[in-house]
Structures are given as C-alpha cells and as structure tokens.
Amino acid sequence: MEDKSKKINIKNKIIEKDLYSIREYVDNTSFDEIVNELTELTELEVSLFFRFLKTEKASELFSHLTEEQQQTIIQNLTKKEIADFINELYSDEIADVLEALPHDMAKTILLTVDKETRVKVNQILQFKDEEVGSVMSVDIISLKSNLTNKEALSLIKQKRKESEIGQFYYIVDTKNRLQGFTTLEEIVFNPKEELIIKKMKQVATIKTKQSKTEAANIFASEDYSTLPVIDENGILMGMLTSDDVIDIIQEEASEDIYKAAGIVVDDNQPTVSYLKTSILSIVKSRFFWLLILMISSTLSQLIIQFFNNLFEDSLNQVSELSSVAISSVLIALIPVTSATSGNAGSQSTSTLTRAASLGELKEVKMKEVIGKETLVGLILGSILAVANFVRLIIYYLIYNGMLIQHYKFLLLISLVSSISLLVSITFSKCLGSSILTLALKRKKDPAVMSAPLLTTIIDALSTLIFFGLSYAILIPAFL
C-alpha cells in the first residue's frame, strides 16, 4: 500500500512541477526502485521527470534505465538536454546507449559529445558484441612508470571527475604498454617521492578480442574488482569491472537457458524483459525448433508402426496372448525407456555445457570425456535396469494378476525393458558427450547442440533399441 501511494505522489509531483520534491525523492531512493516506478508513467511524464533532475543525477539514473526507457527519453528531449546529460556518462555507457538506439538517433547523439569522448566511444563500437572490447571501460587513469606517489596522486585528483575511480591503478611505460598495477593505498601511504613502480605488482590481463565468456572465467579466477584490458601489442586499452562481468554472466546464462530449451535467441533477446516482449516475438523464437522436433519425432512414429506390424504378423501363432495385447503391453513401456534415457542424456549435456562455459574442457581429450560419461551410463543403467525389473514385476503382479496368468511373457518383457533401459541410458550418455565435445572441437556453441535435438534423437533410438530387443528375444521364445 505504501509503494502504491509513493507512485501516485510521483505522478502528482510531476503534474504540479514540484521540482524540490522530485529531486529529494531521487536523492533518497535507490535507482532500481526509481526505474521500476517509471514504468507506471507515460512517455511524456518520464521525459518531464528527467527535465526536473540535476544533470549529474539524470545521467547517473539514465545509465540504469532499460533500452526502451532510454529511447523514450531521448525521443522526447531537445538536443541540448540530451547533450547535457549524455556528456556526463562514461564512454562505455554512451556506447551501450548508442547500440540500443536506431542508427539516425545514435548518429545525432554521437555528434553532441566532445571530440575526445567520441574517439573513445568509436573505439568501443569497433568491437563485435561478443568481444571484451565492446564492454570495457575506457575512461580510466593510467599512470606512467616514472611518476612518484605524489605526482600520481595529483594526477588522480585532477582526472577524478572524468574517469572511473577505483582501488587499482595500472602502470604503463612511455608507449602505454601495461607494466603492472598499484593501489590507491600504496600511493597515499608510501613516501611521496618514491616512484610508484617500486610497489608495482603483476596482474592477469584480458585482451580486447577475447570473448566475454573467456574474460568472465579469467575474472572469476582472480581476486580483483577490476582487470586491465590490452590489445595484441600489450597496449593498455581499458579495464573490465565486476559490474561488467555480472552483466556478462547474466547475459550468457540467459542465452544458454534459451538455447537449451530450443528457443532461437536474437542478439539482444536475453536483455529484453519477458513482460515487454511481444507475443509475436515469443512465438517466432519458439516456433522453429518445435517444428523441427515435431517433424523429427516422425522417426519414432515410423519405428513404432513398423515393429507393431511386424509383431502382428509374427505372433499370430501365440495362443496365450493375442498379437494386439502384446503390442499394447510393449507400447505402454516405450515412454519409460525413452524418457529415462532422454533425461540421462540431458544430464550429461547440462553438466558438460557448464564445464565448457567455465573453461574446464579446453585441454581435455574427447576420448576421456566420452569414456567417463559412457562408464557413468553403464553404472546408472545397471542400477536402473534392476530397479525397473523389480518395478515391473510388482506392477504386473498387482495389475489384475497379469503376472500369474502370463508369467512367461511378462517376465521376458520385463527383462527386455530392463536390458533396453541399460543399453539406451549408456548410449544416450555416450551420444550426448560425443555431440557436445564435437561441438567444442569445431568451436560451436554447445548449448545449441544439447537438450532439444539430443532428446529427440535419443527418443527415436531408444524406441528402436527397445523394439529391436523385444523382437530378438520374444519371437524365438514363443515360436
């Protein structure tokens, strides 16, 4: 109830043009809460809201808005108003804004920023979206190796308003090549005339052309809140912050979830709110794989139909059960085999996809991975086969006393079901790991190769294994 009245008050304050109350509200409220409450306002009200804010505060809040909200504001403000708070943003934040806007609007905004900032923004925009260079912070303070602590501190104070201030500062030579880093504490508390290079330490680096996923893995293995970004020649280009890495991890996780579920992912889809995504966009993203999987399931249908006809032709001589009854019992067992083996395959691909995303499989040989998963499949398959045999015996004993009337047939079919479960699970583990490691070798995204397509393939193959074993064991037993 309290939140609701707060939102209504914001709307009223905008209408009343109560500048003081609006600024006080922004000063005392978290940006996330403000962003959520702005969704309740009209486009005009949001634009007016930003006009009432101080330039510095408006810029800070603008960087937290969704792409849709940013576009709304820019479309409703004058060029001067846009220039005022865009110039307050860091270069990487400006680059993010420009990438989310239509080309003409982005070009107009780029012309409003100063020349130095424009060069930095263009430097970021030249990199592909999946490369570290596209998300690095370029507004940093680099320190020459010949500076004293006093000179370094003076430089930091001088540039603090135009650069991102942190705990770590990177030391470069005369050609701007990275040498190492020092900390603000070292600069402040060590002798003023001592060279900063005296307390310099080495640090892991990230290259501009590296993928964001690789960068996140490097970042995770280090204990620093920032890491330097260099080019192929060792020139310091910027830095990657923990905030950047959190965004990367969220984006990668969203993409993997979509792909594993068989959803076609657009370049910006993982960052778009579900509630703001149109029904048509959702349908388009999910239709393709569902259609492919549905058509692929025709293979399972053909296998069932083929063996059903084969059993009807071959088992007419069986006196204790009709061929129709036998087919009904067999068909009822198919979902158990296909679903269990499909789940087993998905477990393998999910585990290996995670390991691959963390960089654990880079130096591992394909044979090791496939061999390990196959052995896991054999062990799991054996345990589940025994459990399945016991389950079926109990089931047929309870269900209308079927086991007593047709014990020979039901014992055999329970055995067939259990053996096929063992073979299918082992095969699914082997196939799942083989497909995924092959994708990694060919530098393909393993998430795309995993759950949906693999499940469909295993469904067809497990059905084939089940019917093949049934025909091979049952026909000789009854003829």
N, C-alpha and C positions, 0 to 999 in steps of 0.2 A: 504494500500500500504506500509505503514511504517512497519507493522508487517511482511509482506512477505520478505522485504529486510533484516530484522533482522534475520529471519530464515536462509536465504541463507548465510548471513555472518557467522553464527554459523557453518554451514556446511563447509564453506571455511576455517574458522579458525582451524577447526579440521584437515582438509586435510593439511593445512600449518603448523600444530603443533604449533600454536601461543599460547603458554601457558599463557602469560600475559593477552592477550585479553579475553581468555576464563574465567580466574579467575575473571577478572574485571567485565565481563558480569554477572557472577553468584553472585558477591557481590552486584550488583546494580539492580537485577531483582528478582521479587517475585518467590517463589518456584512453585506456581501454574502455572505461565506463563512458567517457565522452563520445567515443566512436560509436558505441552501441546505441547511445541515446540520439545521436544524429540521424540514425536510420528512421526515426519516428518523425522527422521533419521533412518538409517539402524541399525541392531543389532551391527555390528562392530563399526559404528560411535558412538553409545551410549556408548559402552564399552571404546572406546578411550577417549571420553568426560570425563568419570569418572576417567580415569587414569591421566588426566591433573589437577584434582582438589586436593586441600589440603584435607588430611584425615578427618579432623573435618567437613569441608564443605560437603564433599562427603557423610559422614554418615548422616548429617542433611538432605540433599536432598534425600538420599536413602529412608528414612522413609516416604517421601511424594509420592513416586512412586506407580504406580499400581502394583498389583501382577505380571502381565505379564512382566512389565518392570524390576522388581526386579529379576525375574527368568532369563531374558535375560542377565542382568549384571553379575549375579553370575556364569552363564554358561560360560561366556567369560573372566573371570578374574582368576588369579592364586590364589592358596590357601593363599599365604602371603597377596596378595592385599585384598582378602575377609576378612581375619583375622584382617587386619589393621583398616578397617572402620566398621566392624561388632562390634568390641570391643568398638567402640565409641558410639554405640547405647545403649539406656536404655534396661533393661532386658525385659520389656513388648513389646518393639518394636522388639527385637530379636525373641521373642516368636511368634509375628504376622508374621514375615518373615518365620520362620520355618514351621508354619502351612500351609502356602501358597505354600511351595515347595514340590517336590517329596521326599519320605522318605529317599532315599540314599543321596540326596543332603543336606537335613536337618541334617542328622546324621554327615556328613562331616563338615558342618558349626559349629555345636554344639561342635565339638572337637577342633575348633580353638579358642574358647573363654576360658577365665580363669576359674578356678575351682569355685570361688565364684559366678561368673555370671552364670555358668552352673547350679549351685544349684538353683538359683533364677528363671532361665528360666524353669527348670523342675518343679519347684513349681507352676508356672503359667500353664504349659501344662497339669498338672494332672487334672485340672478342665474341666468340659464339656463346650462346646462352648456357651451355653445359661446361664451359671453361671457367676456371677460377678468376681470370681477369675480368669477367663480366660482373663479379660481385665484390671485388677487392675495394678497400678504402684507399683512395689516393691522396686524400688531404691529411698527410702525416708530416711529422717533423723528423727529418733525418739529420744526424749530427756528423760533422767531419771529424776524422780521427785525430786531427791536430788541435782540436778545441780543448780548453781547460774546463773544469767543472763550473767555474764562474761564467765563462763565455757561453757554455751550453745552457745554463740556467737562464741567462739573459735572453738567449735565442728562443727558448721555450716560452718565456713570458711574453716576448714580442709577437710570437705567432700563435698564441694560445686561442685567440678568437677565431682564426681562420682554419685551424687544424683540430683533428681529434686528439684530445689529451688522454694519456693513459699512464700506466706504470712503466711500460717498457719503451725504450728509445733505441733506434737502430743506427749503428755507426757505419759510415761509408768512407771510402777513400776519395781521392780527388776526381776520379772518374765515376763516382756514385755507385761503385761496386760494394756490395754488402760485406762488411768485415766481422760484425758480431752485434751484440747489444749491451746496453747498460740500463740501469733502473733509475727512476727519479730519486729514490733513497740514496743511491750511490753518489749521484750528482750533488744532492743537497748536503749530505753529511760528511763527505770526504773533503780533504783540503782543497780550497778554492783554486789554487794554482796548479794542482795536479791534473795531468792530461786524462781525459775520460777513457782513453784506450787502456790505461793502467788497470782498470777494473772491468775490462770488457770480457764478456762471456760468449761462447758459441751457441748457436740456436739452429734448430731444424728449419728448413726453408720449404716453401711451396712455389712451384713455377706457374707462370701465368697461363700456360697452355694445358696444365693438368686438369683432369676432370674434377668437378666439385665433390664427387664421391670420394676420390682418392685424397683430396685435401681434407675432407672430414675425418677420414681414417688417420691421417697424419696428425691432425689436431687432437684426436682422441688419445693418441699415444704420448702426447706432451702435456706438461703441467702449466702451460702458459695461457693467459687470456687472449693473447694475440700472437700471430706468427707472420714473419715477413714474406712478401711475395716478390720473386725475382724473375727476370727474363732468362733466356738461354745463355746470356753472357754474364750472368751474375749481377746485373744492374738492379738496384732496388726500385721496384715499381709501385709498391703499396704494402698494405697489410691485410690480413684476414682476421676478423674479430670473432669472439664467441657468439655474438648476436648473428653474424653472417652464417656461422656453422649451424646454429639452431634452425635457421630458415632452410638451409640446405638439407638437413636431416628430415625436417617435416615434409619438404617437397619430395625428396627421394622416397620416403616411407609412403606418401600418398600415391606416387606413381606405381610403386611395387604392388600396393594393395589393389589398385585399379587393374593393372596388368594381370595379376594372379587371378583376378575374378573374371578375366576375359572382357575387360572394358577398354575400348580404344581411347588412348589418352592424347588429348591435344597438348600443344606446348605449354599452354597456360592453365589447363584444366585443374591440376591439383591445387592451384591457389585460389580458384573460384569457389565461393561459398555454395554449398549444396542448395540452400533455400533461394539463392539468386540465379541458379542455373535453370534455364527454361526446360519445359517438358520435352520439347523437340530435340534439344541438345542431349538430354539424357537418353532419349530413345536412339538417337544416332550413334551415341557412344557405345551402346549395349547391343544394338541390333546385329552388327556384322558377325561377331563371334558366336552369338546364339544361333544364327542362321547356319554358320559353318558347322557347329557342333551338332545341330539337329540333322543336317544332311549326312554328317559323318556317322551318326547313330544308325543310319540305314544299314551299315555293315553288320551291326549286331542283329538287326531285324532279319537280314538275309541268312545269317548263321543259324538263328533260331528256327526260321522257316525251313531251311534245308534239313537240319537234323530232325525236326519234328516229322517231316515227310519220310525221312529215312527210317525213323523208328516205327512209324505206322506201317511201312512196307515190310520191315524185318521182324516185327514182333507179333504178327497175326497168329503165329503158332503158339504163343504163350497162353496157357489155359488159366493160370491163377489170377492174372490181371490183364485187362484189355490194353491195347496199344494207346488208346486215348487216356486211360487212367495213368499209365506210365509216363506219358508226355506231360500230363498235368503235374505229377509229382516232380518231374525234372525241372519244368519251367518255374515252379514255385521256389526252387533252390538257387536259381540264377542270380537274383538280387543280392543274396548273401555273399556269393563269391565275387561278383563284380564290384559291389560297394566296398567290401573289405579290402580287396586288392587295390581299388582306386584310392581309398583313403591311405593305404600304406605307401603308395607311390607319391601322393601329395605330401605326406610327412617327409619323405626323402628330399623332394624338390624344395620344400619350405626351409628345411634345415640347411641344405646346401646353398640355396639362394642367399640366406642370411650370411653364411660363412663367406660366400663370394663377395657380398657387399662390404664385408669387413676386411677384405683382402687376405683372408686366411688360405685361399686356394691358389694363390699366384704361383708358388713354387711346387705345388703338389702334382704328382703324375696322375694321369687319368686312371691308370690301372689300379692305383692304390685306393682311390675314391670308389670306383666301381666294385672292386673286390670287397671293400669294407661294407658297403651297402648290401651287396649280394649275400654276404655272411649274415648280416643283420636280418635279411629277409628269410634266410633258411631257418634261423633260430626262432624268429617270430612266427613264421609259417608253421613250424613244427608244433609249437605251443598251441597256436590257434587251431591247428588241424585236430589235435587231441581234444581240445575243448569243444570243437564243432561236432566231432563224432559223438561225444557224450551228450551234447545238447540234442542232437537229432534222435538218439536212442530214447531219451526221456520224452521228447516231443511225440514220437510215433507210438510210444507206449501209452501215453496219456490220451492222445487224439483217437478216440473211437476204437481203441485196442488194435490199431492197424498193425503194430509190430508182431502181435500174436498170430494174426491171420496170414500175414505175408512177410514173415520174418526174413526169409532168404533174400527177397528182392530189396527190402528196406535196409537190411544190414549192408548189402552190396552198395546201394545208392548212398548210404551214409558214409561208407568208405570212399566211394568215388568223389563225393562232395568234399570230404576232408583232404584227400590227396590233391584234388584240383585247387583247393584253397592254398595248400602249401606251395604248389607249383606257381600259381598266379601271384601270390604275395612275393615270392622270390624273384619272379620275372619282373614284377612291377618295380621293385626296388632297384633291380639291375637296369631296367629301361629308363627309369626316372633319373638315376645318377648318370647314365650314359648320355642322355639327351642334354642334360644340364652341363656336364663337363665339355661336351662337344660345342655347345653354345659359347662357353667361356673361351675355348681354344680358338674359335672363329670370331671372338670379340663381339658376340651378340649379347643382348640383354637377357639374362637367364630367367627373369620374371615372365617374359613373354612366352618362353618355351615350357612353362611349368604346368600349373594346375588344370586349366580347361581342356587343352588339347591332349595332354597326357592322360587325363581321366577318361576321355572318350576313346583313346587308343586302347587303354587297358581294359575298358569295359568290353570292347569287341574281342580282344584277345583272351580275356578270362572266360568269356562265354564260349569261345572256340575250344579252349583247354577243357572246360567242364564237359561240353558235349562230346569232344573227341575221346576223353577218358571214359565217359559213360558208354559210348558206342563200343569202345575197345574192350570194356570189362563186362558189360551187361549182355551183349549179344552172344558171346561164347558161353556165358553162364546159363542161358536159357534155351539155346538152340541144341 
